[in-house]
Amino acid sequence: MTTFVPPEIDWLALAPLIVVLGAGVVGILVEAFVPARARRTTQIVLALAALAGGLAFVAVLWPQIVAQPVQVVGGSVTLTPFALAAQGIVAVLAFLGVLVVADRTSTGQDAFAPTASAVPGTSYEDLARRAGLVQTEIYPLLLFATGGMMLFASTDDLVVMFIALEVLSLPLYVLCATARRRRLLSQEAAAKYFLLGAFASALFIFGVALIYGFAGTVRLLQIAQQVQGGMLPLEGMSVLLVAGVLLVTVGLLFKVGAVPFHAWTPDVYTGAPTPITGFMAACTKAAAVVALVQVLYRTSIGVQAVDPQILRQLQVVIVVVAIATMVVGAVVGSVQSDVKRLLAYSSIAHAGFLLVGIAGFNAQVQASTLFYLLAYGLSTVGAFAVVTLVRERRVASGSRSGEDNGPVADDGVVLGEATEIAQWAGLGRKAPWLTAAFGIFLLSMAGIPLTAGFVAKFGAFSGAVTGGLWWLAVLGVLASIVTVAFYLRLLVVMVFRRADDETVPEQVPDAEDLDASETAGASGGTAPAALATAQVTAAQRVVVTVARSRGPAAVAVAVCAVATVILGVFPSPVLDLVEQASKFVP
Amino acid sequence: MNDVIGLAPWLIGFPLIGAAVLLLGGRATDRWGHWLGVLASGAAAVVGFILLFRMIGTPAEERAVDHSLGTWLSAGGLDVDLGLRLDPLSMTFVVLVTFVGTLIHIYSVAYMDHDVDRRRFFAYLNLFVAAMLTLVLADSYLLLFVGWEGVGVASYLLIGFWDTGRPTARENAVAAKKAFVMNRVGDMGLIAAMAILFATVGSVGFADVLPAAGGLSEGTATAVGLCLLLAACGKSAQFPLQAWLGDAMAGPTPVSALIHAATMVTAGVYLMVRSGPILEAAPTAQLVVVVVGAVTLLFGAVVGTAKDDIKKALAASTMSQIGYMMLAAGLGPAGYAFAIFHLLTHGFFKAGLFLGAGAVMHAMGDQTDMRRFGGLSRFLPITWITMGLGWLAILGIPPFSGYWSKDGIIEAAFIPVDGQPWRAWVFGTVAVVGAAITAFYMTRLFFMTFGGRRPRWTENQHPHEGSPLMWWPLVFLGVGSAGLGLVLGIGGTFTTWLEPVVGHAEHHEPVLPVPVIIGATLVLVLLGAALAFRMYAVQLVPEEAPRGSFLTRAARRDLYQDAANETLVVLPAHGIARLVQVGDRDVVDRGWGVLPLAVSWFGAMFRKVQTGYVRSYAAGMAGGVLVIALVAWLVVRLGAGLGGAQ
């Protein structure tokens, strides 16, 4: 009779995951037991503490894992330096993301609906808003998603990876639906994300099934060893392996946002609450790219000696996807007129640049990918944080009903985000510091030297060159030139173009404008046409203003901007760190 | 030496601080700014003399000291230490620059008295002194280059100093620009030389490069030598980059004296002598240096004979005298010491002549046309005597200082190199003929200004001596013009002094006996002077310049140097520029203009795919999976690959 042998668990190695996921569980309990007044503060503190704690444990584990990678929980979790570094990056970016989420700004409202379950536009929703309800469940949800991402990046077992995929995705689907303003758009985005995500998950798990059919196991390192050792003959069976790996890859490429699995990205990035978009764009991409690198490279270890044909197939597929992704991201991005959509396409283009590096299939790529993800994540979180602060403000009376749920006919009230690029004109004069920070993020995304983005792109492209794909690197450079065009266009609009409302005095918007519209109405009898025009303009009169951050978002923006510049000017300490992380295999 | 070496950075520091205070202090320093400028320069001079006397007190072989100031640049394989090299060569320059510089500062206090921008003028002068000392004290080509560019900037600022509010403002600005642009051409040579040195030797420090010069291949050494020569030609107004110097006289006269006569324009000679080991490894480059020097010395001398503007005549003379120095610098160790010696004496007598010319202009209401002078000796006795000393010095009449240095160069030119007597004959003859022409034009200048029985002044002019601030510097420089050569030249004191740097020259016999050379030179010089005396002192000088012979007309127009530059360089360059402009606008821009259109078009197409319908997105994903499957299948089918990681 076999006795139950409890697995030896290295708790310390699991500590980052446990802290983050455990805090998520505690957060649920907080919802149940902490009084409503203190709930929000508690949740924020808990979330930030958990992420900081997770990061601290990553730091504690670092020397040990660099010296000797481990597999824990019977091989379910594989902690390589690469995976651990990914956990650290996710934790850092999530920390910054939560700061943005937590900021209520000078409007006193955060980006989330008071009760997400209320039907948009109903009186119940209005009631909830007046009652000052807040949906504090977003913080545990964020923690679960973050924990899922960290696990996603640090497993070799495809089934665990699938579970992690769902753990990270489901909270995100929910979070996408919680926007305070433009709620229908937000809910539509969530639904799309969910449906397409389910489709991608199905492809992923189908791939896992095929791999299991081929190897009888779902652990990539085992498969690699067995294939290398000749225990798994490839003849006639390689189709199963290739099809399986490619389907798993498709599932991951969906999360990465690579063409042709990118279609959800612009819609979801636009619809989701902007802080969530920033978090999702930075962290999800980091986790998914790391997982993709691990799947591809662990597969390649096994097959490269036995059947190079398979490696060639994988490489060609990645190259094709990389080219398509860069082209679509860069080209379509350049015709966008909405800041959030522009950033979404920029994120697609960056997925392409990351794939360029990955397509090089060499060891150098691990370090450069990590650096890229950090650099990209910092500028993305920062850029979306800036977007949350640039708002519309109504300056004249008018019956403005619809998606914004601000008090009706209350002049001078700050509405939702001003995401039309044209609305950003003159921002450089209204908010020079914010514009400067945003400029840094854009330059970094464009890959201009002295920003982190340059070092990152240099690393990714040189990875491709080392792998013999110099022409792909050239294509990458050309694509990034196209992206530079739209980043710079945005900068030009912000800094050099004058806002339409620039002559309107900033401090006293309501009284004067009210008077103006009333006089227009009084004299309307003589000139009906003029009256009509005046009413239309008065009703639509919104100016762009910058909401003051209550602190957290400003801190996040500042940290991202400073880090972007530091990583660009003195990249060596971080480069040394990620260089240490170049081990896929325990 | 080591106990005072810590003072060396102050040589540069004092004038640099002076310039900074005057420039940043602005109008607040207007009242006392000029005295601060004098003080800064004077302090540097005091430090310079302290260091000089300590150096004289140390044994010859310990005189060269490198004073490191720490690492400046460390980039890849390039490590440049910031350091100063103090040796007899650089100290000679330090003393010349700070002493003559201080005299000129003092002179300028009076000369620029009525200028509202006097403070700015002194700021620039201080900046110049700091940059010039950086140039000569640098222990690497890179730091030398910093000073090199610094003096270029100061020169530019000072030539164009009067760029507003005067009738000639525009021409002054153009002259400044011309000087700057022509200097840039030379600067490219220095940059290229540094690049070649870094590529071959792996360093740009003198301590690494110069000892290694012997190991360079002859081709490399020639390339470096010619690049350095190009730099020297730009800075020292040598043929073919000589055209800027005449126009540079647009600057205030003290500037012409300090920068465009005594110090900056001799930086090219310094560069040649400092780089001696490189030139010695490249006989071809040496020959080119000699040829450039010979051509320029004749060129300048010929131009000098025809100029009626006193400053332009002196500028042509400067060009010609630097030609002598260049010629000597190309002769190898036998010539180096005399090149520097002539540089030193020339620094004194030419500065004296320029300041004298300034005093004359000051007296005559800024008139520079010598045909409007004449008979000034009675009215400006101090200027007359001090300029007379300078005149005798430049003529090379013993025992005035020019004789000791110039005669050394002429003798060295007559020494056959590599047993090739033709070179000795050609260059020796050029040097002697040049000396004769020099005698002619300087005598002409001197007597057109001071001599003559009848003044040719315009209007109601009342020439008078300037303030003591102006004539004391003249006296100092006059004494230097008279006695410096004798003090340093007799018994070869100066040659011995420089020996630790330039090496000991083996004694070779000239192709003619030395007394014959000296005698012939003196006879020719006296003939030239006598001719000029007859034409310009005995005969009446016409107030309007006669039409003159073809050669005179050519010389008046600087032997058509501007026309030549215009035709050979500017017009073709304009042509190329126009071609590039047209190509850029019509081919490149139009071509690239298609790209944004294409991008927008593709973007609009792809945008249509973004329908917002989940079903079409899902279909897209399914299609993507199929495409990937197809690609994977094709790879197997065609056996294609990317030539990548396999």
Chai-1 contact restraints between the chains, C-beta under 6 A:
chainA,res_idxA,chainB,res_idxB,connection_type,confidence,min_distance_angstrom,max_distance_angstrom,comment,restraint_id
A,K192,B,V614,contact,1.0,0.0,6.0,A-B,restraint_1
A,L195,B,V614,contact,1.0,0.0,6.0,A-B,restraint_2
A,L196,B,Y617,contact,1.0,0.0,6.0,A-B,restraint_3
A,F199,B,A618,contact,1.0,0.0,6.0,A-B,restraint_4
A,L246,B,I628,contact,1.0,0.0,6.0,A-B,restraint_5
A,V250,B,V625,contact,1.0,0.0,6.0,A-B,restraint_6
A,P260,B,G620,contact,1.0,0.0,6.0,A-B,restraint_7
A,P260,B,G624,contact,1.0,0.0,6.0,A-B,restraint_8
A,F261,B,M621,contact,1.0,0.0,6.0,A-B,restraint_9
A,F261,B,G624,contact,1.0,0.0,6.0,A-B,restraint_10
A,A263,B,Y617,contact,1.0,0.0,6.0,A-B,restraint_11
A,A263,B,G620,contact,1.0,0.0,6.0,A-B,restraint_12
A,P308,B,Q646,contact,1.0,0.0,6.0,A-B,restraint_13
A,R312,B,V635,contact,1.0,0.0,6.0,A-B,restraint_14
A,R312,B,G641,contact,1.0,0.0,6.0,A-B,restraint_15
A,R312,B,Q646,contact,1.0,0.0,6.0,A-B,restraint_16
A,Q313,B,A632,contact,1.0,0.0,6.0,A-B,restraint_17
A,Q313,B,V635,contact,1.0,0.0,6.0,A-B,restraint_18
A,Q315,B,G644,contact,1.0,0.0,6.0,A-B,restraint_19
A,V316,B,V631,contact,1.0,0.0,6.0,A-B,restraint_20
A,V316,B,V635,contact,1.0,0.0,6.0,A-B,restraint_21
A,V317,B,I628,contact,1.0,0.0,6.0,A-B,restraint_22
A,V317,B,V631,contact,1.0,0.0,6.0,A-B,restraint_23
A,V317,B,A632,contact,1.0,0.0,6.0,A-B,restraint_24
A,V320,B,V631,contact,1.0,0.0,6.0,A-B,restraint_25
A,V328,B,F606,contact,1.0,0.0,6.0,A-B,restraint_26
A,V331,B,V599,contact,1.0,0.0,6.0,A-B,restraint_27
A,V331,B,F602,contact,1.0,0.0,6.0,A-B,restraint_28
A,V331,B,G603,contact,1.0,0.0,6.0,A-B,restraint_29
A,V332,B,G603,contact,1.0,0.0,6.0,A-B,restraint_30
A,V332,B,F606,contact,1.0,0.0,6.0,A-B,restraint_31
A,S334,B,V599,contact,1.0,0.0,6.0,A-B,restraint_32
A,S334,B,G603,contact,1.0,0.0,6.0,A-B,restraint_33
A,V335,B,S600,contact,1.0,0.0,6.0,A-B,restraint_34
A,V335,B,G603,contact,1.0,0.0,6.0,A-B,restraint_35
A,V335,B,A604,contact,1.0,0.0,6.0,A-B,restraint_36
A,F361,B,A645,contact,1.0,0.0,6.0,A-B,restraint_37
A,G467,B,G644,contact,1.0,0.0,6.0,A-B,restraint_38
A,G467,B,A645,contact,1.0,0.0,6.0,A-B,restraint_39
A,G468,B,G643,contact,1.0,0.0,6.0,A-B,restraint_40
A,G468,B,G644,contact,1.0,0.0,6.0,A-B,restraint_41
A,L469,B,G644,contact,1.0,0.0,6.0,A-B,restraint_42
A,V482,B,V599,contact,1.0,0.0,6.0,A-B,restraint_43
